[in-house]
Amino acid sequence: MAAASPSGAGDLPRLAEDLLGQLQDNFQALAERITLRMEEMGERIDGLQKHVADLVAEAGIEKTQEEPRH
């Protein structure tokens, strides 16, 4: 096994570089998925806000905070 160690040690920088490359690729893919999910959630929140605003307008309570004070 002593003979295999020197040649294996020479491959170590390349193996480490390959591993770091894979980690970077995985991290990039994860970041893209997270960004996509955040955009989807933002669109859903916008849709919910619109629906709530429509319901409030339908109910006629749109300006409850702007009622005149006595």
PQR file with spaces between the fields and no chain letter, atoms N, CA, C, O and H, PARSE charges and radii, in Angstrom:
ATOM       1  N    MET     1       0.809   -1.189    0.000 -0.4000 1.5000
ATOM       2  CA   MET     1       0.000    0.000    0.000 -0.0000 2.0000
ATOM       3  C    MET     1       0.852    1.252    0.000  0.5500 1.7000
ATOM       4  O    MET     1       0.375    2.313   -0.403 -0.5500 1.4000
ATOM       5  N    ALA     2       2.073    1.165    0.430 -0.4000 1.5000
ATOM       6  CA   ALA     2       2.961    2.321    0.476 -0.0000 2.0000
ATOM       7  C    ALA     2       3.238    2.856   -0.917  0.5500 1.7000
ATOM       8  O    ALA     2       3.433    4.060   -1.083 -0.5500 1.4000
ATOM       9  H    ALA     2       2.460    0.303    0.757  0.4000 1.0000
ATOM      10  N    ALA     3       3.261    1.989   -1.925 -0.4000 1.5000
ATOM      11  CA   ALA     3       3.531    2.429   -3.291 -0.0000 2.0000
ATOM      12  C    ALA     3       2.343    3.199   -3.866  0.5500 1.7000
ATOM      13  O    ALA     3       2.535    4.095   -4.687 -0.5500 1.4000
ATOM      14  H    ALA     3       3.102    1.011   -1.790  0.4000 1.0000
ATOM      15  N    ALA     4       1.138    2.870   -3.457 -0.4000 1.5000
ATOM      16  CA   ALA     4      -0.056    3.540   -3.974 -0.0000 2.0000
ATOM      17  C    ALA     4      -0.217    4.933   -3.380  0.5500 1.7000
ATOM      18  O    ALA     4      -0.858    5.791   -3.987 -0.5500 1.4000
ATOM      19  H    ALA     4       0.982    2.142   -2.790  0.4000 1.0000
ATOM      20  N    SER     5       0.333    5.162   -2.245 -0.4000 1.5000
ATOM      21  CA   SER     5       0.171    6.425   -1.554 -0.0000 2.0000
ATOM      22  C    SER     5       0.780    7.622   -2.305  0.5500 1.7000
ATOM      23  O    SER     5       0.110    8.649   -2.411 -0.5500 1.4000
ATOM      24  H    SER     5       0.854    4.465   -1.752  0.4000 1.0000
ATOM      25  N    PRO     6       2.011    7.544   -2.830 -0.5600 1.5000
ATOM      26  CA   PRO     6       2.563    8.696   -3.527  0.2800 2.0000
ATOM      27  C    PRO     6       1.774    9.085   -4.772  0.5500 1.7000
ATOM      28  O    PRO     6       1.567   10.273   -5.016 -0.5500 1.4000
ATOM      29  N    SER     7       1.326    8.107   -5.568 -0.4000 1.5000
ATOM      30  CA   SER     7       0.552    8.465   -6.758 -0.0000 2.0000
ATOM      31  C    SER     7      -0.823    8.997   -6.359  0.5500 1.7000
ATOM      32  O    SER     7      -1.347    9.901   -7.009 -0.5500 1.4000
ATOM      33  H    SER     7       1.494    7.141   -5.370  0.4000 1.0000
ATOM      34  N    GLY     8      -1.409    8.447   -5.301 -0.4000 1.5000
ATOM      35  CA   GLY     8      -2.690    8.937   -4.810 -0.0000 2.0000
ATOM      36  C    GLY     8      -2.574   10.344   -4.254  0.5500 1.7000
ATOM      37  O    GLY     8      -3.492   11.152   -4.390 -0.5500 1.4000
ATOM      38  H    GLY     8      -0.983    7.713   -4.773  0.4000 1.0000
ATOM      39  N    ALA     9      -1.435   10.635   -3.623 -0.4000 1.5000
ATOM      40  CA   ALA     9      -1.221   11.971   -3.074 -0.0000 2.0000
ATOM      41  C    ALA     9      -1.104   13.000   -4.181  0.5500 1.7000
ATOM      42  O    ALA     9      -1.485   14.156   -4.001 -0.5500 1.4000
ATOM      43  H    ALA     9      -0.689    9.978   -3.513  0.4000 1.0000
ATOM      44  N    GLY    10      -0.578   12.588   -5.327 -0.4000 1.5000
ATOM      45  CA   GLY    10      -0.477   13.502   -6.470 -0.0000 2.0000
ATOM      46  C    GLY    10      -1.833   13.837   -7.047  0.5500 1.7000
ATOM      47  O    GLY    10      -2.016   14.912   -7.618 -0.5500 1.4000
ATOM      48  H    GLY    10      -0.268   11.648   -5.474  0.4000 1.0000
ATOM      49  N    ASP    11      -2.782   12.938   -6.907 -0.4000 1.5000
ATOM      50  CA   ASP    11      -4.142   13.160   -7.405 -0.0000 2.0000
ATOM      51  C    ASP    11      -4.983   13.993   -6.442  0.5500 1.7000
ATOM      52  O    ASP    11      -6.054   14.476   -6.811 -0.5500 1.4000
ATOM      53  H    ASP    11      -2.634   12.065   -6.443  0.4000 1.0000
ATOM      54  N    LEU    12      -4.514   14.160   -5.237 -0.4000 1.5000
ATOM      55  CA   LEU    12      -5.294   14.848   -4.211 -0.0000 2.0000
ATOM      56  C    LEU    12      -5.713   16.266   -4.621  0.5500 1.7000
ATOM      57  O    LEU    12      -6.881   16.611   -4.445 -0.5500 1.4000
ATOM      58  H    LEU    12      -3.644   13.768   -4.938  0.4000 1.0000
ATOM      59  N    PRO    13      -4.817   17.100   -5.158 -0.5600 1.5000
ATOM      60  CA   PRO    13      -5.265   18.445   -5.563  0.2800 2.0000
ATOM      61  C    PRO    13      -6.353   18.401   -6.645  0.5500 1.7000
ATOM      62  O    PRO    13      -7.303   19.182   -6.610 -0.5500 1.4000
ATOM      63  N    ARG    14      -6.203   17.477   -7.609 -0.4000 1.5000
ATOM      64  CA   ARG    14      -7.211   17.367   -8.658 -0.0000 2.0000
ATOM      65  C    ARG    14      -8.539   16.892   -8.074  0.5500 1.7000
ATOM      66  O    ARG    14      -9.596   17.405   -8.440 -0.5500 1.4000
ATOM      67  H    ARG    14      -5.431   16.842   -7.638  0.4000 1.0000
ATOM      68  N    LEU    15      -8.492   15.924   -7.177 -0.4000 1.5000
ATOM      69  CA   LEU    15      -9.712   15.430   -6.541 -0.0000 2.0000
ATOM      70  C    LEU    15     -10.388   16.525   -5.723  0.5500 1.7000
ATOM      71  O    LEU    15     -11.610   16.672   -5.745 -0.5500 1.4000
ATOM      72  H    LEU    15      -7.633   15.507   -6.880  0.4000 1.0000
ATOM      73  N    ALA    16      -9.568   17.291   -4.999 -0.4000 1.5000
ATOM      74  CA   ALA    16     -10.127   18.389   -4.206 -0.0000 2.0000
ATOM      75  C    ALA    16     -10.754   19.438   -5.121  0.5500 1.7000
ATOM      76  O    ALA    16     -11.816   19.978   -4.813 -0.5500 1.4000
ATOM      77  H    ALA    16      -8.575   17.172   -4.981  0.4000 1.0000
ATOM      78  N    GLU    17     -10.101   19.724   -6.237 -0.4000 1.5000
ATOM      79  CA   GLU    17     -10.629   20.702   -7.189 -0.0000 2.0000
ATOM      80  C    GLU    17     -11.944   20.204   -7.795  0.5500 1.7000
ATOM      81  O    GLU    17     -12.892   20.974   -7.951 -0.5500 1.4000
ATOM      82  H    GLU    17      -9.238   19.285   -6.487  0.4000 1.0000
ATOM      83  N    ASP    18     -11.994   18.911   -8.136 -0.4000 1.5000
ATOM      84  CA   ASP    18     -13.231   18.325   -8.667 -0.0000 2.0000
ATOM      85  C    ASP    18     -14.360   18.401   -7.641  0.5500 1.7000
ATOM      86  O    ASP    18     -15.499   18.728   -7.975 -0.5500 1.4000
ATOM      87  H    ASP    18     -11.224   18.285   -8.010  0.4000 1.0000
ATOM      88  N    LEU    19     -14.028   18.098   -6.402 -0.4000 1.5000
ATOM      89  CA   LEU    19     -15.029   18.149   -5.335 -0.0000 2.0000
ATOM      90  C    LEU    19     -15.547   19.568   -5.144  0.5500 1.7000
ATOM      91  O    LEU    19     -16.751   19.781   -5.001 -0.5500 1.4000
ATOM      92  H    LEU    19     -13.103   17.832   -6.131  0.4000 1.0000
ATOM      93  N    LEU    20     -14.640   20.535   -5.141 -0.4000 1.5000
ATOM      94  CA   LEU    20     -15.064   21.933   -5.001 -0.0000 2.0000
ATOM      95  C    LEU    20     -15.921   22.369   -6.190  0.5500 1.7000
ATOM      96  O    LEU    20     -16.877   23.126   -6.024 -0.5500 1.4000
ATOM      97  H    LEU    20     -13.662   20.362   -5.257  0.4000 1.0000
ATOM      98  N    GLY    21     -15.584   21.898   -7.371 -0.4000 1.5000
ATOM      99  CA   GLY    21     -16.389   22.206   -8.552 -0.0000 2.0000
ATOM     100  C    GLY    21     -17.791   21.640   -8.433  0.5500 1.7000
ATOM     101  O    GLY    21     -18.768   22.310   -8.769 -0.5500 1.4000
ATOM     102  H    GLY    21     -14.807   21.282   -7.505  0.4000 1.0000
ATOM     103  N    GLN    22     -17.892   20.406   -7.954 -0.4000 1.5000
ATOM     104  CA   GLN    22     -19.208   19.790   -7.763 -0.0000 2.0000
ATOM     105  C    GLN    22     -20.011   20.529   -6.705  0.5500 1.7000
ATOM     106  O    GLN    22     -21.212   20.746   -6.866 -0.5500 1.4000
ATOM     107  H    GLN    22     -17.098   19.862   -7.681  0.4000 1.0000
ATOM     108  N    LEU    23     -19.346   20.913   -5.627 -0.4000 1.5000
ATOM     109  CA   LEU    23     -20.030   21.670   -4.576 -0.0000 2.0000
ATOM     110  C    LEU    23     -20.538   23.007   -5.108  0.5500 1.7000
ATOM     111  O    LEU    23     -21.648   23.437   -4.795 -0.5500 1.4000
ATOM     112  H    LEU    23     -18.371   20.737   -5.496  0.4000 1.0000
ATOM     113  N    GLN    24     -19.701   23.653   -5.917 -0.4000 1.5000
ATOM     114  CA   GLN    24     -20.105   24.941   -6.492 -0.0000 2.0000
ATOM     115  C    GLN    24     -21.308   24.755   -7.421  0.5500 1.7000
ATOM     116  O    GLN    24     -22.249   25.549   -7.393 -0.5500 1.4000
ATOM     117  H    GLN    24     -18.799   23.303   -6.171  0.4000 1.0000
ATOM     118  N    ASP    25     -21.270   23.705   -8.242 -0.4000 1.5000
ATOM     119  CA   ASP    25     -22.402   23.432   -9.136 -0.0000 2.0000
ATOM     120  C    ASP    25     -23.680   23.155   -8.344  0.5500 1.7000
ATOM     121  O    ASP    25     -24.751   23.664   -8.675 -0.5500 1.4000
ATOM     122  H    ASP    25     -20.505   23.061   -8.265  0.4000 1.0000
ATOM     123  N    ASN    26     -23.551   22.343   -7.295 -0.4000 1.5000
ATOM     124  CA   ASN    26     -24.715   22.032   -6.458 -0.0000 2.0000
ATOM     125  C    ASN    26     -25.241   23.279   -5.760  0.5500 1.7000
ATOM     126  O    ASN    26     -26.452   23.480   -5.667 -0.5500 1.4000
ATOM     127  H    ASN    26     -22.681   21.930   -7.026  0.4000 1.0000
ATOM     128  N    PHE    27     -24.335   24.111   -5.273 -0.4000 1.5000
ATOM     129  CA   PHE    27     -24.748   25.342   -4.606 -0.0000 2.0000
ATOM     130  C    PHE    27     -25.449   26.274   -5.588  0.5500 1.7000
ATOM     131  O    PHE    27     -26.456   26.891   -5.243 -0.5500 1.4000
ATOM     132  H    PHE    27     -23.352   23.948   -5.349  0.4000 1.0000
ATOM     133  N    GLN    28     -24.926   26.381   -6.806 -0.4000 1.5000
ATOM     134  CA   GLN    28     -25.546   27.237   -7.819 -0.0000 2.0000
ATOM     135  C    GLN    28     -26.946   26.740   -8.160  0.5500 1.7000
ATOM     136  O    GLN    28     -27.876   27.537   -8.286 -0.5500 1.4000
ATOM     137  H    GLN    28     -24.108   25.880   -7.086  0.4000 1.0000
ATOM     138  N    ALA    29     -27.100   25.427   -8.311 -0.4000 1.5000
ATOM     139  CA   ALA    29     -28.412   24.864   -8.620 -0.0000 2.0000
ATOM     140  C    ALA    29     -29.385   25.119   -7.474  0.5500 1.7000
ATOM     141  O    ALA    29     -30.548   25.451   -7.704 -0.5500 1.4000
ATOM     142  H    ALA    29     -26.345   24.780   -8.209  0.4000 1.0000
ATOM     143  N    LEU    30     -28.912   24.966   -6.256 -0.4000 1.5000
ATOM     144  CA   LEU    30     -29.762   25.213   -5.087 -0.0000 2.0000
ATOM     145  C    LEU    30     -30.164   26.688   -5.022  0.5500 1.7000
ATOM     146  O    LEU    30     -31.319   27.008   -4.742 -0.5500 1.4000
ATOM     147  H    LEU    30     -27.967   24.696   -6.069  0.4000 1.0000
ATOM     148  N    ALA    31     -29.223   27.569   -5.278 -0.4000 1.5000
ATOM     149  CA   ALA    31     -29.522   29.007   -5.257 -0.0000 2.0000
ATOM     150  C    ALA    31     -30.559   29.361   -6.321  0.5500 1.7000
ATOM     151  O    ALA    31     -31.443   30.182   -6.079 -0.5500 1.4000
ATOM     152  H    ALA    31     -28.284   27.309   -5.505  0.4000 1.0000
ATOM     153  N    GLU    32     -30.453   28.745   -7.492 -0.4000 1.5000
ATOM     154  CA   GLU    32     -31.427   28.998   -8.556 -0.0000 2.0000
ATOM     155  C    GLU    32     -32.813   28.493   -8.167  0.5500 1.7000
ATOM     156  O    GLU    32     -33.816   29.155   -8.431 -0.5500 1.4000
ATOM     157  H    GLU    32     -29.735   28.078   -7.689  0.4000 1.0000
ATOM     158  N    ARG    33     -32.869   27.310   -7.536 -0.4000 1.5000
ATOM     159  CA   ARG    33     -34.168   26.773   -7.097 -0.0000 2.0000
ATOM     160  C    ARG    33     -34.783   27.658   -6.023  0.5500 1.7000
ATOM     161  O    ARG    33     -35.991   27.896   -6.030 -0.5500 1.4000
ATOM     162  H    ARG    33     -32.054   26.772   -7.321  0.4000 1.0000
ATOM     163  N    ILE    34     -33.963   28.145   -5.102 -0.4000 1.5000
ATOM     164  CA   ILE    34     -34.469   29.016   -4.038 -0.0000 2.0000
ATOM     165  C    ILE    34     -34.992   30.315   -4.638  0.5500 1.7000
ATOM     166  O    ILE    34     -36.056   30.799   -4.251 -0.5500 1.4000
ATOM     167  H    ILE    34     -32.982   27.951   -5.096  0.4000 1.0000
ATOM     168  N    THR    35     -34.250   30.873   -5.574 -0.4000 1.5000
ATOM     169  CA   THR    35     -34.681   32.113   -6.221 -0.0000 2.0000
ATOM     170  C    THR    35     -36.007   31.914   -6.944  0.5500 1.7000
ATOM     171  O    THR    35     -36.899   32.758   -6.861 -0.5500 1.4000
ATOM     172  H    THR    35     -33.386   30.479   -5.888  0.4000 1.0000
ATOM     173  N    LEU    36     -36.132   30.798   -7.651 -0.4000 1.5000
ATOM     174  CA   LEU    36     -37.379   30.499   -8.357 -0.0000 2.0000
ATOM     175  C    LEU    36     -38.542   30.365   -7.380  0.5500 1.7000
ATOM     176  O    LEU    36     -39.629   30.888   -7.627 -0.5500 1.4000
ATOM     177  H    LEU    36     -35.407   30.112   -7.718  0.4000 1.0000
ATOM     178  N    ARG    37     -38.314   29.669   -6.282 -0.4000 1.5000
ATOM     179  CA   ARG    37     -39.376   29.504   -5.279 -0.0000 2.0000
ATOM     180  C    ARG    37     -39.761   30.853   -4.668  0.5500 1.7000
ATOM     181  O    ARG    37     -40.941   31.112   -4.431 -0.5500 1.4000
ATOM     182  H    ARG    37     -37.431   29.244   -6.082  0.4000 1.0000
ATOM     183  N    MET    38     -38.778   31.703   -4.414 -0.4000 1.5000
ATOM     184  CA   MET    38     -39.073   33.018   -3.843 -0.0000 2.0000
ATOM     185  C    MET    38     -39.896   33.854   -4.818  0.5500 1.7000
ATOM     186  O    MET    38     -40.815   34.563   -4.409 -0.5500 1.4000
ATOM     187  H    MET    38     -37.819   31.492   -4.606  0.4000 1.0000
ATOM     188  N    GLU    39     -39.569   33.772   -6.102 -0.4000 1.5000
ATOM     189  CA   GLU    39     -40.351   34.494   -7.108 -0.0000 2.0000
ATOM     190  C    GLU    39     -41.780   33.967   -7.164  0.5500 1.7000
ATOM     191  O    GLU    39     -42.732   34.742   -7.259 -0.5500 1.4000
ATOM     192  H    GLU    39     -38.822   33.196   -6.435  0.4000 1.0000
ATOM     193  N    GLU    40     -41.925   32.642   -7.105 -0.4000 1.5000
ATOM     194  CA   GLU    40     -43.264   32.047   -7.105 -0.0000 2.0000
ATOM     195  C    GLU    40     -44.050   32.494   -5.880  0.5500 1.7000
ATOM     196  O    GLU    40     -45.231   32.821   -5.988 -0.5500 1.4000
ATOM     197  H    GLU    40     -41.152   32.012   -7.029  0.4000 1.0000
ATOM     198  N    MET    41     -43.410   32.510   -4.722 -0.4000 1.5000
ATOM     199  CA   MET    41     -44.094   32.938   -3.506 -0.0000 2.0000
ATOM     200  C    MET    41     -44.470   34.411   -3.596  0.5500 1.7000
ATOM     201  O    MET    41     -45.543   34.807   -3.141 -0.5500 1.4000
ATOM     202  H    MET    41     -42.450   32.244   -4.634  0.4000 1.0000
ATOM     203  N    GLY    42     -43.603   35.214   -4.174 -0.4000 1.5000
ATOM     204  CA   GLY    42     -43.908   36.633   -4.358 -0.0000 2.0000
ATOM     205  C    GLY    42     -45.142   36.817   -5.234  0.5500 1.7000
ATOM     206  O    GLY    42     -45.999   37.652   -4.946 -0.5500 1.4000
ATOM     207  H    GLY    42     -42.732   34.892   -4.543  0.4000 1.0000
ATOM     208  N    GLU    43     -45.224   36.028   -6.308 -0.4000 1.5000
ATOM     209  CA   GLU    43     -46.397   36.099   -7.185 -0.0000 2.0000
ATOM     210  C    GLU    43     -47.663   35.675   -6.447  0.5500 1.7000
ATOM     211  O    GLU    43     -48.723   36.274   -6.625 -0.5500 1.4000
ATOM     212  H    GLU    43     -44.527   35.350   -6.542  0.4000 1.0000
ATOM     213  N    ARG    44     -47.545   34.642   -5.622 -0.4000 1.5000
ATOM     214  CA   ARG    44     -48.705   34.190   -4.844 -0.0000 2.0000
ATOM     215  C    ARG    44     -49.137   35.249   -3.846  0.5500 1.7000
ATOM     216  O    ARG    44     -50.332   35.479   -3.661 -0.5500 1.4000
ATOM     217  H    ARG    44     -46.684   34.155   -5.478  0.4000 1.0000
ATOM     218  N    ILE    45     -48.181   35.891   -3.206 -0.4000 1.5000
ATOM     219  CA   ILE    45     -48.502   36.951   -2.240 -0.0000 2.0000
ATOM     220  C    ILE    45     -49.183   38.105   -2.951  0.5500 1.7000
ATOM     221  O    ILE    45     -50.158   38.661   -2.447 -0.5500 1.4000
ATOM     222  H    ILE    45     -47.210   35.705   -3.356  0.4000 1.0000
ATOM     223  N    ASP    46     -48.667   38.471   -4.133 -0.4000 1.5000
ATOM     224  CA   ASP    46     -49.303   39.543   -4.909 -0.0000 2.0000
ATOM     225  C    ASP    46     -50.739   39.175   -5.255  0.5500 1.7000
ATOM     226  O    ASP    46     -51.642   40.008   -5.172 -0.5500 1.4000
ATOM     227  H    ASP    46     -47.875   38.020   -4.542  0.4000 1.0000
ATOM     228  N    GLY    47     -50.941   37.916   -5.644 -0.4000 1.5000
ATOM     229  CA   GLY    47     -52.295   37.452   -5.964 -0.0000 2.0000
ATOM     230  C    GLY    47     -53.203   37.507   -4.749  0.5500 1.7000
ATOM     231  O    GLY    47     -54.354   37.931   -4.848 -0.5500 1.4000
ATOM     232  H    GLY    47     -50.208   37.239   -5.712  0.4000 1.0000
ATOM     233  N    LEU    48     -52.689   37.080   -3.602 -0.4000 1.5000
ATOM     234  CA   LEU    48     -53.492   37.131   -2.371 -0.0000 2.0000
ATOM     235  C    LEU    48     -53.840   38.571   -2.001  0.5500 1.7000
ATOM     236  O    LEU    48     -54.968   38.863   -1.603 -0.5500 1.4000
ATOM     237  H    LEU    48     -51.754   36.736   -3.521  0.4000 1.0000
ATOM     238  N    GLN    49     -52.867   39.465   -2.136 -0.4000 1.5000
ATOM     239  CA   GLN    49     -53.136   40.875   -1.826 -0.0000 2.0000
ATOM     240  C    GLN    49     -54.223   41.424   -2.736  0.5500 1.7000
ATOM     241  O    GLN    49     -55.094   42.167   -2.284 -0.5500 1.4000
ATOM     242  H    GLN    49     -51.951   39.229   -2.460  0.4000 1.0000
ATOM     243  N    LYS    50     -54.182   41.065   -4.012 -0.4000 1.5000
ATOM     244  CA   LYS    50     -55.205   41.534   -4.941 -0.0000 2.0000
ATOM     245  C    LYS    50     -56.568   40.979   -4.559  0.5500 1.7000
ATOM     246  O    LYS    50     -57.561   41.707   -4.562 -0.5500 1.4000
ATOM     247  H    LYS    50     -53.474   40.460   -4.380  0.4000 1.0000
ATOM     248  N    HIS    51     -56.619   39.694   -4.228 -0.4000 1.5000
ATOM     249  CA   HIS    51     -57.895   39.093   -3.843 -0.0000 2.0000
ATOM     250  C    HIS    51     -58.441   39.718   -2.557  0.5500 1.7000
ATOM     251  O    HIS    51     -59.644   39.957   -2.453 -0.5500 1.4000
ATOM     252  H    HIS    51     -55.812   39.103   -4.225  0.4000 1.0000
ATOM     253  N    VAL    52     -57.592   39.977   -1.600 -0.4000 1.5000
ATOM     254  CA   VAL    52     -58.030   40.614   -0.355 -0.0000 2.0000
ATOM     255  C    VAL    52     -58.528   42.017   -0.649  0.5500 1.7000
ATOM     256  O    VAL    52     -59.562   42.431   -0.125 -0.5500 1.4000
ATOM     257  H    VAL    52     -56.615   39.782   -1.684  0.4000 1.0000
ATOM     258  N    ALA    53     -57.801   42.754   -1.481 -0.4000 1.5000
ATOM     259  CA   ALA    53     -58.238   44.112   -1.835 -0.0000 2.0000
ATOM     260  C    ALA    53     -59.590   44.069   -2.548  0.5500 1.7000
ATOM     261  O    ALA    53     -60.454   44.909   -2.297 -0.5500 1.4000
ATOM     262  H    ALA    53     -56.961   42.418   -1.906  0.4000 1.0000
ATOM     263  N    ASP    54     -59.771   43.086   -3.439 -0.4000 1.5000
ATOM     264  CA   ASP    54     -61.058   42.947   -4.131 -0.0000 2.0000
ATOM     265  C    ASP    54     -62.177   42.630   -3.143  0.5500 1.7000
ATOM     266  O    ASP    54     -63.270   43.188   -3.244 -0.5500 1.4000
ATOM     267  H    ASP    54     -59.069   42.404   -3.642  0.4000 1.0000
ATOM     268  N    LEU    55     -61.910   41.737   -2.189 -0.4000 1.5000
ATOM     269  CA   LEU    55     -62.923   41.390   -1.190 -0.0000 2.0000
ATOM     270  C    LEU    55     -63.263   42.585   -0.301  0.5500 1.7000
ATOM     271  O    LEU    55     -64.426   42.813    0.031 -0.5500 1.4000
ATOM     272  H    LEU    55     -61.022   41.285   -2.107  0.4000 1.0000
ATOM     273  N    VAL    56     -62.242   43.337    0.077 -0.4000 1.5000
ATOM     274  CA   VAL    56     -62.470   44.519    0.912 -0.0000 2.0000
ATOM     275  C    VAL    56     -63.293   45.539    0.141  0.5500 1.7000
ATOM     276  O    VAL    56     -64.216   46.135    0.695 -0.5500 1.4000
ATOM     277  H    VAL    56     -61.297   43.152   -0.193  0.4000 1.0000
ATOM     278  N    ALA    57     -62.970   45.745   -1.124 -0.4000 1.5000
ATOM     279  CA   ALA    57     -63.734   46.686   -1.948 -0.0000 2.0000
ATOM     280  C    ALA    57     -65.169   46.206   -2.125  0.5500 1.7000
ATOM     281  O    ALA    57     -66.105   47.004   -2.083 -0.5500 1.4000
ATOM     282  H    ALA    57     -62.220   45.260   -1.574  0.4000 1.0000
ATOM     283  N    GLU    58     -65.339   44.911   -2.322 -0.4000 1.5000
ATOM     284  CA   GLU    58     -66.668   44.333   -2.469 -0.0000 2.0000
ATOM     285  C    GLU    58     -67.499   44.514   -1.208  0.5500 1.7000
ATOM     286  O    GLU    58     -68.704   44.756   -1.277 -0.5500 1.4000
ATOM     287  H    GLU    58     -64.579   44.262   -2.356  0.4000 1.0000
ATOM     288  N    ALA    59     -66.853   44.397   -0.065 -0.4000 1.5000
ATOM     289  CA   ALA    59     -67.551   44.518    1.205 -0.0000 2.0000
ATOM     290  C    ALA    59     -67.829   45.978    1.561  0.5500 1.7000
ATOM     291  O    ALA    59     -68.617   46.254    2.466 -0.5500 1.4000
ATOM     292  H    ALA    59     -65.874   44.201   -0.009  0.4000 1.0000
ATOM     293  N    GLY    60     -67.201   46.896    0.871 -0.4000 1.5000
ATOM     294  CA   GLY    60     -67.443   48.310    1.129 -0.0000 2.0000
ATOM     295  C    GLY    60     -66.723   48.827    2.355  0.5500 1.7000
ATOM     296  O    GLY    60     -67.127   49.843    2.920 -0.5500 1.4000
ATOM     297  H    GLY    60     -66.561   46.672    0.137  0.4000 1.0000
ATOM     298  N    ILE    61     -65.677   48.161    2.778 -0.4000 1.5000
ATOM     299  CA   ILE    61     -64.928   48.617    3.956 -0.0000 2.0000
ATOM     300  C    ILE    61     -63.526   49.057    3.562  0.5500 1.7000
ATOM     301  O    ILE    61     -62.573   48.937    4.332 -0.5500 1.4000
ATOM     302  H    ILE    61     -65.349   47.335    2.320  0.4000 1.0000
ATOM     303  N    GLU    62     -63.431   49.559    2.368 -0.4000 1.5000
ATOM     304  CA   GLU    62     -62.134   49.915    1.803 -0.0000 2.0000
ATOM     305  C    GLU    62     -61.436   51.029    2.567  0.5500 1.7000
ATOM     306  O    GLU    62     -60.211   51.014    2.688 -0.5500 1.4000
ATOM     307  H    GLU    62     -64.205   49.657    1.742  0.4000 1.0000
ATOM     308  N    LYS    63     -62.190   51.999    3.087 -0.4000 1.5000
ATOM     309  CA   LYS    63     -61.559   53.178    3.687 -0.0000 2.0000
ATOM     310  C    LYS    63     -61.877   53.303    5.166  0.5500 1.7000
ATOM     311  O    LYS    63     -62.191   54.398    5.632 -0.5500 1.4000
ATOM     312  H    LYS    63     -63.185   52.012    2.988  0.4000 1.0000
ATOM     313  N    THR    64     -61.805   52.228    5.906 -0.4000 1.5000
ATOM     314  CA   THR    64     -62.161   52.281    7.321 -0.0000 2.0000
ATOM     315  C    THR    64     -61.172   53.120    8.118  0.5500 1.7000
ATOM     316  O    THR    64     -61.565   53.731    9.112 -0.5500 1.4000
ATOM     317  H    THR    64     -61.549   51.338    5.527  0.4000 1.0000
ATOM     318  N    GLN    65     -59.927   53.172    7.728 -0.4000 1.5000
ATOM     319  CA   GLN    65     -58.936   53.937    8.471 -0.0000 2.0000
ATOM     320  C    GLN    65     -59.010   55.436    8.145  0.5500 1.7000
ATOM     321  O    GLN    65     -58.470   56.261    8.882 -0.5500 1.4000
ATOM     322  H    GLN    65     -59.607   52.675    6.921  0.4000 1.0000
ATOM     323  N    GLU    66     -59.674   55.779    7.047 -0.4000 1.5000
ATOM     324  CA   GLU    66     -59.754   57.171    6.646 -0.0000 2.0000
ATOM     325  C    GLU    66     -61.105   57.825    6.999  0.5500 1.7000
ATOM     326  O    GLU    66     -61.436   58.891    6.481 -0.5500 1.4000
ATOM     327  H    GLU    66     -60.112   55.109    6.448  0.4000 1.0000
ATOM     328  N    GLU    67     -61.875   57.178    7.880 -0.4000 1.5000
ATOM     329  CA   GLU    67     -63.157   57.741    8.289 -0.0000 2.0000
ATOM     330  C    GLU    67     -62.915   59.040    9.047  0.5500 1.7000
ATOM     331  O    GLU    67     -61.921   59.171    9.760 -0.5500 1.4000
ATOM     332  H    GLU    67     -61.607   56.311    8.301  0.4000 1.0000
ATOM     333  N    PRO    68     -63.831   60.005    8.890 -0.5600 1.5000
ATOM     334  CA   PRO    68     -63.662   61.292    9.586  0.2800 2.0000
ATOM     335  C    PRO    68     -63.727   61.121   11.107  0.5500 1.7000
ATOM     336  O    PRO    68     -64.496   60.314   11.630 -0.5500 1.4000
ATOM     337  N    ARG    69     -62.913   61.890   11.781 -0.4000 1.5000
ATOM     338  CA   ARG    69     -62.904   61.853   13.256 -0.0000 2.0000
ATOM     339  C    ARG    69     -63.936   62.834   13.797  0.5500 1.7000
ATOM     340  O    ARG    69     -64.225   63.850   13.164 -0.5500 1.4000
ATOM     341  H    ARG    69     -62.289   62.545   11.356  0.4000 1.0000
ATOM     342  N    HIS    70     -64.485   62.534   14.955 -0.4000 1.5000
ATOM     343  CA   HIS    70     -65.504   63.399   15.581 -0.0000 2.0000
ATOM     344  C    HIS    70     -64.900   64.257   16.638  0.5500 1.7000
ATOM     345  O    HIS    70     -65.603   65.046   17.270 -0.5500 1.4000
ATOM     346  H    HIS    70     -64.250   61.709   15.470  0.4000 1.0000
